[in-house]
Amino acid sequence: MSRNEAQTRFDLIDPALFECGWERSDIRIEETLPAVDIVYGKGRRRPKGRTDYVLRRPLEPGTEPMPLAIIEAKREKLPPEHGLQQGREYRTGHLHHVPFIFSSNGHMFVEYDEAAGITSEARPMSEFPSPDELIRKTLERRGLPQDRNSLLALLTPYAQGRDHLRYYQDAAIRSAIERIIQQRAAGKLPRVLLSLATGAGKTRIAAAFLKRMFDAGLMGRALFVCDRTELRDNGLGDFQAAFGNDAAEVSTKEPQKNARVLIATYQTLDHSPRRDREGDKPQDDADPNFFSKHYPADYFDIIVIDECHRSAWGDWFMILEQNSNAIQVGLTATPREIKLPECKDAEVQAQVEKDKRLLADNLKYFGEAAYEYEYMQGVADGYLAPASLETYDLFHDGHIQPERLRGVQRADVQGKRLSNALTGQRVSANDVPMQSKPSALEAKLILPERVLAMSEHLFERLLANGDDDPIQKTIIFCAGDHHADLIANEMNNLYSKWCKAHGQKRIATYAFKCMSSSNGQALIPELRTRQRSHIIATTKDLLTTGVNVPCVRNIVFFRYVQSPILFHQMVGRGTRIDEPDKLMFRIYDYTGATALFGSDFVTKASSDKKSDPDEVAEDPPTGPPPTPPTPNPPIKVKGTMIRVEDAGQFNLLDVNGRLTRVTPQQYQMKLVEQLTTMVPSIVDFRERWLEATQRQEMLEQLTSQGLLPEKLREASHMDDYDLFDVIAAVAYGIEPLTRSERAARFGDLLPDWMLTLPQPTTRVLKAVVRQFERAGTEALETGELWSVDEIRQAKGLSALRLGGNPAELMRRTKETLFAI
């Protein structure tokens, strides 16, 4: 009998590696968390995560082991090339930041050079590269010098140990260090961009990176800059875990000049009069020279810019200019690129260039990201929560076009009660614009019935998806301050009515406005806790970025969003997993915002300084703002009939490298396409299904691309069918049979091979088939099968042995069950 993957690795590959000079300590098995799948609206962990077989070796004895390659081990009877496709599809080389992937059946191996894109011919394991050879090749592929001084940061161990980090966090740090070494060797100033999904642990990466650079003697003082006190306060724990009291928060009263690592907000460092993105009053104790007064030029050796996609990065550019010789690292989940207009006029071009700097073109300044870890990869690895998407359209007064396309026209408000929203004074329809864009609603036109209809519908959906429990931490993104008030009030009213109807005691604070105008920053800790308080946060921008709220289960769009960057940052508030209560999150979209999935993170630079109103939240003006013209007060429109209609539920998939929303039908087509490419015919599919290892490999290839066959059962309402029949019917067009029908057919046919078996053996096999009827294919292969009372009483394996080889008998039983 040929060896399986584990046996091949232990019996053949590992000994061959030892013969080539590798040691047991060089071989590491790294397993991610089990991914979370959403099935029937609930999140569930898979049985196990992805396992990677990694070769690591210190560049010199006693230093930090460096990952060099991934080995895809396959069963002995398979060709050595078999695992290479899987390794390349999983992007294991990129994810682990190693240049080589090997695939082996224990006798032969092939090598894939990821940088060159070249696959070698199969060679015997006796020719596998030695550690010294693979180190030399790795340094060559990475363009790294081989002298010790240049590689010092890569040699230095992690102070808290490598296991303190997830595999991709270590890969991000190594990629940053390598980029710095490469740039210095080329005589360039070190500039590094790291792009990691929200919730991936960027602050922990920054702290571990700085500590490693410090321990290598390559850093005296460092600055971590962010644009939220929330980010500063959250990050302090990671930095103090690494540096102790040598890491300190900067305040306007304490510049912390004795600390090694300073954690500060942009606002503290500049502290000039300004309004924040939600209209706060200018600060009174302004000191525009705070940074230059306390920190002379080139004071810092390393500067880490968190959320570097934000415009604040450009506004506080003097921090970078005064430390131009420092290593500068940008962190973001959404690296921004600026799209510049073409112009010939020198003055206009100068203004465009100024816009470019203020808008912060991350890719232009830092170059391509040294390392990327995307949201869908985090979901596949089990570190981030998958999302379920529900979309709805709003229709006014029986119109057939939805609000997001039609907006509101002056003719629509004729005959309705119109009033000044601030004074209550009646106004005429002539005071209403001829056409109000959807994004202007709630700012220019306030429709109470719209607020009520959206709130009622959302509350019903929360109850429907939450087992009739409205206590679900939720963020509702609103159009503005007043809109946030209205929504919070309506959600509180609905909750109070629900409590009365169900005899429940009301909690003190259910829905609340979380805006700067209401001291929202102080309320974020209340939202973050699992306490039954501060459940629904209504906001515009305060919670869009940099806020760690793992327990948030729902992200709701009641505002129109046009910026892909802003949208993805909003969605990112829900992507963190919060064991054991939250494994997934839901997006409720009432404005078409989720259509932005898959859009480029590109901002158009404008030479005339006109900006779309929807972009103001993301790129607020800084410094003393010009005195704006007095705006017309909003008009309240009463009497509009609003209906909410289902616009479809969606799945998220990686389509051509883009995170894209797809309909269930598109999801099914993609799954069928991938499956039939791997397994062209129903005969091939059945053959793989019969063999547990091949079936698992086939399903894993689908799930690695975000395609979960179990969703076909859910979409087709085929709960009584085994997954074999669900897939075979959808992908290959066979007439499906329920588990009961297959079990009954087995008993009716009583195949010839069973007629000569001893009675005890037949009794056990019939009991096995009854287990299939109850639980499907998986019931045939679980170790618990032989502990089932009916099978145990029938003497189980002992009775099977009376009729021959138990494995062969089980195989023939499955062949009969899955006859087509």
Secondary structure in CASP SS format (residue, H / E / C, confidence):
PFRMAT SS
TARGET T0000
AUTHOR 0000-0000-0000
METHOD secondary structure of the structure
MODEL  1
M C 1.00
S C 1.00
R C 1.00
N C 1.00
E H 1.00
A H 1.00
Q H 1.00
T H 1.00
R H 1.00
F H 1.00
D H 1.00
L H 1.00
I H 1.00
D H 1.00
P H 1.00
A H 1.00
L H 1.00
F H 1.00
E H 1.00
C C 1.00
G C 1.00
W C 1.00
E C 1.00
R H 1.00
S H 1.00
D H 1.00
I E 1.00
R E 1.00
I E 1.00
E E 1.00
E E 1.00
T C 1.00
L C 1.00
P C 1.00
A C 1.00
V E 1.00
D E 1.00
I E 1.00
V E 1.00
Y C 1.00
G C 1.00
K E 1.00
G E 1.00
R E 1.00
R E 1.00
R C 1.00
P C 1.00
K C 1.00
G C 1.00
R C 1.00
T E 1.00
D E 1.00
Y E 1.00
V E 1.00
L E 1.00
R E 1.00
R E 1.00
P E 1.00
L C 1.00
E C 1.00
P C 1.00
G C 1.00
T C 1.00
E C 1.00
P E 1.00
M E 1.00
P E 1.00
L E 1.00
A E 1.00
I E 1.00
I E 1.00
E E 1.00
A E 1.00
K C 1.00
R C 1.00
E C 1.00
K C 1.00
L C 1.00
P C 1.00
P C 1.00
E C 1.00
H H 1.00
G H 1.00
L H 1.00
Q H 1.00
Q H 1.00
G H 1.00
R H 1.00
E H 1.00
Y C 1.00
R C 1.00
T H 1.00
G H 1.00
H H 1.00
L H 1.00
H H 1.00
H C 1.00
V C 1.00
P C 1.00
F E 1.00
I E 1.00
F E 1.00
S E 1.00
S E 1.00
N C 1.00
G C 1.00
H C 1.00
M E 1.00
F E 1.00
V E 1.00
E E 1.00
Y E 1.00
D E 1.00
E C 1.00
A C 1.00
A C 1.00
G C 1.00
I E 1.00
T E 1.00
S C 1.00
E C 1.00
A C 1.00
R E 1.00
P E 1.00
M H 1.00
S H 1.00
E H 1.00
F C 1.00
P C 1.00
S C 1.00
P H 1.00
D H 1.00
E H 1.00
L H 1.00
I H 1.00
R H 1.00
K H 1.00
T H 1.00
L H 1.00
E H 1.00
R H 1.00
R H 1.00
G C 1.00
L C 1.00
P C 1.00
Q C 1.00
D C 1.00
R C 1.00
N C 1.00
S C 1.00
L C 1.00
L H 1.00
A H 1.00
L H 1.00
L H 1.00
T C 1.00
P C 1.00
Y C 1.00
A C 1.00
Q C 1.00
G C 1.00
R H 1.00
D H 1.00
H H 1.00
L C 1.00
R C 1.00
Y H 1.00
Y H 1.00
Q H 1.00
D H 1.00
A H 1.00
A H 1.00
I H 1.00
R H 1.00
S H 1.00
A H 1.00
I H 1.00
E H 1.00
R H 1.00
I H 1.00
I H 1.00
Q H 1.00
Q H 1.00
R H 1.00
A H 1.00
A C 1.00
G C 1.00
K C 1.00
L C 1.00
P C 1.00
R E 1.00
V E 1.00
L E 1.00
L E 1.00
S E 1.00
L E 1.00
A C 1.00
T C 1.00
G C 1.00
A C 1.00
G C 1.00
K H 1.00
T H 1.00
R H 1.00
I H 1.00
A H 1.00
A H 1.00
A H 1.00
F H 1.00
L H 1.00
K H 1.00
R H 1.00
M H 1.00
F H 1.00
D H 1.00
A C 1.00
G C 1.00
L C 1.00
M C 1.00
G C 1.00
R C 1.00
A E 1.00
L E 1.00
F E 1.00
V E 1.00
C E 1.00
D C 1.00
R C 1.00
T H 1.00
E H 1.00
L H 1.00
R H 1.00
D H 1.00
N H 1.00
G H 1.00
L H 1.00
G H 1.00
D H 1.00
F H 1.00
Q H 1.00
A H 1.00
A H 1.00
F H 1.00
G H 1.00
N H 1.00
D H 1.00
A E 1.00
A E 1.00
E E 1.00
V C 1.00
S C 1.00
T C 1.00
K C 1.00
E C 1.00
P C 1.00
Q C 1.00
K C 1.00
N C 1.00
A C 1.00
R C 1.00
V E 1.00
L E 1.00
I E 1.00
A E 1.00
T E 1.00
Y H 1.00
Q H 1.00
T H 1.00
L H 1.00
D H 1.00
H C 1.00
S C 1.00
P C 1.00
R C 1.00
R C 1.00
D C 1.00
R C 1.00
E C 1.00
G C 1.00
D C 1.00
K C 1.00
P C 1.00
Q C 1.00
D C 1.00
D C 1.00
A C 1.00
D C 1.00
P C 1.00
N C 1.00
F H 1.00
F H 1.00
S H 1.00
K H 1.00
H H 1.00
Y C 1.00
P C 1.00
A C 1.00
D C 1.00
Y C 1.00
F C 1.00
D C 1.00
I E 1.00
I E 1.00
V E 1.00
I E 1.00
D C 1.00
E C 1.00
C C 1.00
H C 1.00
R C 1.00
S C 1.00
A H 1.00
W H 1.00
G H 1.00
D H 1.00
W C 1.00
F H 1.00
M H 1.00
I H 1.00
L H 1.00
E H 1.00
Q C 1.00
N C 1.00
S C 1.00
N C 1.00
A C 1.00
I E 1.00
Q E 1.00
V E 1.00
G E 1.00
L E 1.00
T E 1.00
A C 1.00
T C 1.00
P C 1.00
R C 1.00
E E 1.00
I E 1.00
K E 1.00
L C 1.00
P C 1.00
E C 1.00
C C 1.00
K C 1.00
D C 1.00
A H 1.00
E H 1.00
V H 1.00
Q H 1.00
A H 1.00
Q H 1.00
V H 1.00
E H 1.00
K H 1.00
D H 1.00
K H 1.00
R H 1.00
L H 1.00
L H 1.00
A C 1.00
D C 1.00
N H 1.00
L H 1.00
K H 1.00
Y H 1.00
F H 1.00
G C 1.00
E C 1.00
A C 1.00
A C 1.00
Y E 1.00
E E 1.00
Y E 1.00
E C 1.00
Y H 1.00
M H 1.00
Q H 1.00
G H 1.00
V H 1.00
A H 1.00
D C 1.00
G C 1.00
Y C 1.00
L E 1.00
A C 1.00
P C 1.00
A E 1.00
S E 1.00
L E 1.00
E E 1.00
T E 1.00
Y E 1.00
D E 1.00
L E 1.00
F E 1.00
H E 1.00
D C 1.00
G C 1.00
H C 1.00
I C 1.00
Q C 1.00
P C 1.00
E H 1.00
R H 1.00
L H 1.00
R H 1.00
G C 1.00
V E 1.00
Q E 1.00
R H 1.00
A H 1.00
D H 1.00
V H 1.00
Q C 1.00
G C 1.00
K C 1.00
R E 1.00
L E 1.00
S E 1.00
N E 1.00
A C 1.00
L C 1.00
T C 1.00
G C 1.00
Q C 1.00
R E 1.00
V C 1.00
S C 1.00
A H 1.00
N H 1.00
D H 1.00
V C 1.00
P C 1.00
M C 1.00
Q E 1.00
S E 1.00
K C 1.00
P H 1.00
S H 1.00
A H 1.00
L E 1.00
E C 1.00
A C 1.00
K C 1.00
L E 1.00
I E 1.00
L C 1.00
P H 1.00
E H 1.00
R H 1.00
V H 1.00
L H 1.00
A H 1.00
M H 1.00
S H 1.00
E H 1.00
H H 1.00
L H 1.00
F H 1.00
E H 1.00
R H 1.00
L H 1.00
L H 1.00
A H 1.00
N H 1.00
G C 1.00
D C 1.00
D C 1.00
D C 1.00
P C 1.00
I C 1.00
Q C 1.00
K C 1.00
T E 1.00
I E 1.00
I E 1.00
F E 1.00
C C 1.00
A C 1.00
G C 1.00
D H 1.00
H H 1.00
H H 1.00
A H 1.00
D H 1.00
L H 1.00
I H 1.00
A H 1.00
N H 1.00
E H 1.00
M H 1.00
N H 1.00
N H 1.00
L H 1.00
Y H 1.00
S H 1.00
K H 1.00
W H 1.00
C H 1.00
K H 1.00
A H 1.00
H H 1.00
G C 1.00
Q C 1.00
K C 1.00
R C 1.00
I C 1.00
A C 1.00
T C 1.00
Y C 1.00
A E 1.00
F E 1.00
K E 1.00
C C 1.00
M C 1.00
S H 1.00
S H 1.00
S H 1.00
N C 1.00
G H 1.00
Q H 1.00
A H 1.00
L H 1.00
I H 1.00
P H 1.00
E H 1.00
L H 1.00
R H 1.00
T C 1.00
R C 1.00
Q C 1.00
R C 1.00
S C 1.00
H C 1.00
I C 1.00
I E 1.00
A E 1.00
T E 1.00
T E 1.00
K C 1.00
D C 1.00
L C 1.00
L C 1.00
T C 1.00
T C 1.00
G C 1.00
V C 1.00
N C 1.00
V C 1.00
P C 1.00
C C 1.00
V C 1.00
R C 1.00
N E 1.00
I E 1.00
V E 1.00
F E 1.00
F C 1.00
R C 1.00
Y C 1.00
V C 1.00
Q C 1.00
S C 1.00
P H 1.00
I H 1.00
L H 1.00
F H 1.00
H H 1.00
Q H 1.00
M H 1.00
V H 1.00
G H 1.00
R H 1.00
G H 1.00
T C 1.00
R E 1.00
I C 1.00
D E 1.00
E C 1.00
P C 1.00
D C 1.00
K E 1.00
L C 1.00
M C 1.00
F E 1.00
R E 1.00
I E 1.00
Y E 1.00
D E 1.00
Y C 1.00
T C 1.00
G C 1.00
A H 1.00
T H 1.00
A H 1.00
L H 1.00
F C 1.00
G C 1.00
S C 1.00
D C 1.00
F C 1.00
V E 1.00
T E 1.00
K E 1.00
A C 1.00
S C 1.00
S C 1.00
D C 1.00
K C 1.00
K C 1.00
S C 1.00
D C 1.00
P H 1.00
D H 1.00
E H 1.00
V C 1.00
A C 1.00
E C 1.00
D C 1.00
P C 1.00
P C 1.00
T C 1.00
G C 1.00
P C 1.00
P C 1.00
P C 1.00
T C 1.00
P C 1.00
P C 1.00
T C 1.00
P C 1.00
N C 1.00
P C 1.00
P C 1.00
I E 1.00
K E 1.00
V E 1.00
K E 1.00
G C 1.00
T C 1.00
M C 1.00
I E 1.00
R E 1.00
V E 1.00
E E 1.00
D E 1.00
A E 1.00
G E 1.00
Q E 1.00
F E 1.00
N E 1.00
L E 1.00
L E 1.00
D E 1.00
V E 1.00
N C 1.00
G C 1.00
R E 1.00
L E 1.00
T E 1.00
R E 1.00
V E 1.00
T C 1.00
P H 1.00
Q H 1.00
Q H 1.00
Y H 1.00
Q H 1.00
M H 1.00
K H 1.00
L H 1.00
V H 1.00
E H 1.00
Q H 1.00
L H 1.00
T H 1.00
T H 1.00
M H 1.00
V C 1.00
P C 1.00
S C 1.00
I H 1.00
V H 1.00
D H 1.00
F H 1.00
R H 1.00
E H 1.00
R H 1.00
W H 1.00
L H 1.00
E C 1.00
A H 1.00
T H 1.00
Q H 1.00
R H 1.00
Q H 1.00
E H 1.00
M H 1.00
L H 1.00
E H 1.00
Q H 1.00
L H 1.00
T H 1.00
S C 1.00
Q C 1.00
G C 1.00
L C 1.00
L C 1.00
P C 1.00
E H 1.00
K H 1.00
L H 1.00
R H 1.00
E H 1.00
A H 1.00
S H 1.00
H C 1.00
M C 1.00
D C 1.00
D C 1.00
Y C 1.00
D C 1.00
L H 1.00
F H 1.00
D H 1.00
V H 1.00
I H 1.00
A H 1.00
A H 1.00
V H 1.00
A H 1.00
Y H 1.00
G C 1.00
I C 1.00
E C 1.00
P C 1.00
L C 1.00
T C 1.00
R H 1.00
S H 1.00
E H 1.00
R H 1.00
A H 1.00
A H 1.00
R H 1.00
F H 1.00
G H 1.00
D H 1.00
L H 1.00
L C 1.00
P C 1.00
D H 1.00
W H 1.00
M H 1.00
L H 1.00
T C 1.00
L C 1.00
P C 1.00
Q H 1.00
P H 1.00
T H 1.00
T H 1.00
R H 1.00
V H 1.00
L H 1.00
K H 1.00
A H 1.00
V H 1.00
V H 1.00
R H 1.00
Q H 1.00
F H 1.00
E H 1.00
R H 1.00
A H 1.00
G C 1.00
T H 1.00
E H 1.00
A H 1.00
L H 1.00
E C 1.00
T C 1.00
G H 1.00
E H 1.00
L H 1.00
W H 1.00
S H 1.00
V C 1.00
D H 1.00
E H 1.00
I H 1.00
R H 1.00
Q H 1.00
A C 1.00
K C 1.00
G H 1.00
L H 1.00
S H 1.00
A H 1.00
L H 1.00
R H 1.00
L C 1.00
G C 1.00
G C 1.00
N C 1.00
P H 1.00
A H 1.00
E H 1.00
L H 1.00
M H 1.00
R H 1.00
R H 1.00
T H 1.00
K H 1.00
E H 1.00
T H 1.00
L H 1.00
F C 1.00
A C 1.00
I C 1.00
END
